[in-house]
Amino acid sequence: MSNLVRGLIIGLAVGYLTAPKSGKKTREELASTKNDLKDFWDDAKAQIKEYVDDLKEQTGISSKNDLLDKAENKFDQFKREAKDTKDDVKTAYNDAKEDVKDKYNDVKDDAKDAYRDAKSDTKDAKDDAKSAYNDNVEDMSDAAKSGINKAEDRFKA
């Protein structure tokens, strides 16, 4: 396809230059075409410049250095925010870690206290049961002795 376009342009140029017009007329037409193309180019350039100027005004960027500065500032801002977030997360983690450690120690101390209380209550219950047993054995022994004494007294009598 590009060969077709090249051939077309070459053919037009050759045809234009060899057309049965006077040299003066051909030169005038070429000059006119050249001027039309130059005017078109200048208009396009002016429109692009106007678009770029509007864009600069909207963004507040007047040069590529301004753009780089803004990009660096945004990068630094994001970097600071990321560091702040990291610090916040680290602080929250350490706080949570301390809370868990404190709660663990509280539960451990409560468990030790409960164990000591249960051990003490068990010892007290054991002592109470032993005392009650000894009291019952003593009462039974006294009753048995009393019964034996009464029986002896009846046999003697």
C-alpha positions in Angstrom: 0.0 0.0 0.0 2.8 2.4 0.8 4.2 1.7 -2.7 0.8 2.7 -4.1 0.9 6.0 -2.2 4.5 6.7 -3.3 3.6 6.0 -6.9 0.6 8.2 -6.7 2.6 11.1 -5.2 5.4 10.7 -7.8 2.8 10.4 -10.6 1.1 13.6 -9.5 4.4 15.5 -9.2 5.5 14.3 -12.6 2.1 15.1 -14.1 2.0 18.5 -12.4 5.5 19.4 -13.6 4.9 18.1 -17.2 1.4 19.4 -17.5 0.8 21.6 -20.6 0.7 24.7 -18.5 3.1 27.5 -18.7 6.0 27.4 -16.3 4.8 30.6 -14.7 1.3 29.2 -14.0 2.8 26.0 -12.6 5.1 27.9 -10.3 2.2 30.0 -9.1 0.1 27.0 -8.4 3.1 25.3 -6.5 3.6 28.5 -4.5 -0.1 28.7 -3.7 -0.1 25.1 -2.6 3.0 25.7 -0.6 1.4 28.7 1.1 -1.8 26.8 1.8 0.2 24.0 3.4 2.2 26.5 5.4 -1.0 28.2 6.6 -2.5 24.8 7.5 0.7 23.9 9.4 0.7 27.3 11.3 -3.0 26.9 12.2 -2.4 23.3 13.5 0.7 24.5 15.5 -1.4 27.4 17.0 -4.2 25.0 18.0 -1.8 22.6 19.6 -0.1 25.5 21.5 -3.4 26.8 22.7 -4.4 23.3 23.8 -1.1 22.9 25.7 -1.5 26.3 27.3 -5.0 25.4 28.5 -3.7 22.1 29.8 -0.9 23.9 31.7 -3.4 26.4 33.2 -5.7 23.6 34.3 -3.0 21.6 35.9 -0.8 24.4 37.2 2.2 23.0 35.3 4.2 25.5 33.3 7.1 23.3 32.4 8.4 19.8 32.4 10.4 20.7 35.6 7.1 21.7 37.3 5.7 18.3 36.2 8.7 16.5 37.7 8.5 18.6 40.9 4.8 17.7 41.3 5.4 14.1 40.6 8.3 14.0 43.1 6.1 15.9 45.7 3.3 13.3 45.2 5.8 10.5 45.5 7.2 12.0 48.7 3.7 12.5 50.1 2.7 8.8 49.3 6.0 7.7 50.8 5.3 9.7 54.0 1.8 8.4 54.2 3.0 4.8 53.7 5.6 5.3 56.5 3.0 6.8 58.8 0.6 3.9 58.1 3.5 1.4 58.7 4.2 3.2 62.0 0.6 3.1 63.0 0.3 -0.6 62.2 3.5 -1.3 64.1 2.2 0.7 67.1 -1.2 -1.1 67.0 0.6 -4.4 66.7 2.8 -3.7 69.7 -0.2 -2.4 71.7 -2.2 -5.5 70.9 0.8 -7.7 71.7 1.1 -6.0 75.2 -2.7 -6.3 75.7 -2.5 -10.0 74.9 0.5 -10.5 77.2 -1.2 -8.6 80.0 -4.4 -10.7 79.6 -2.3 -13.9 79.5 -0.6 -13.0 82.7 -3.9 -12.0 84.3 -5.5 -15.4 83.3 -2.3 -17.2 84.4 -2.4 -15.4 87.8 -6.2 -16.1 88.1 -5.5 -19.8 87.3 -2.8 -20.0 90.0 -5.1 -18.3 92.5 -7.9 -20.7 91.6 -5.5 -23.7 92.0 -4.3 -22.5 95.4 -7.9 -21.8 96.5 -9.0 -25.3 95.3 -5.9 -26.9 96.9 -6.6 -25.1 100.2 -10.4 -25.9 100.0 -9.5 -29.6 99.3 -7.1 -29.6 102.3 -9.7 -28.0 104.5 -12.3 -30.5 103.3 -9.9 -33.3 103.9 -9.1 -32.0 107.4 -12.8 -31.5 108.1 -13.6 -35.1 106.9 -10.7 -36.5 108.9 -11.8 -34.6 112.0 -15.4 -35.7 111.5 -14.2 -39.3 111.0 -12.0 -39.2 114.1 -14.9 -37.6 116.0 -17.3 -40.4 114.8 -14.7 -43.1 115.6 -14.2 -41.5 119.0 -17.9 -41.3 119.6 -18.4 -44.9 118.5 -15.5 -46.0 120.6 -16.9 -44.1 123.6 -20.3 -45.7 122.9 -18.7 -49.1 122.6 -16.8 -48.6 125.9 -19.9 -47.4 127.5 -21.9 -50.4 126.3 -19.1 -52.7 127.4 -19.0 -51.0 130.8 -22.8 -51.3 131.2 -22.7 -54.9 130.1 -19.9 -55.6 132.7 -21.9 -53.8 135.3 -24.9 -55.9 134.6 -22.9 -59.1 134.6 -21.4 -58.1 138.0 -24.7 -57.3 139.4 
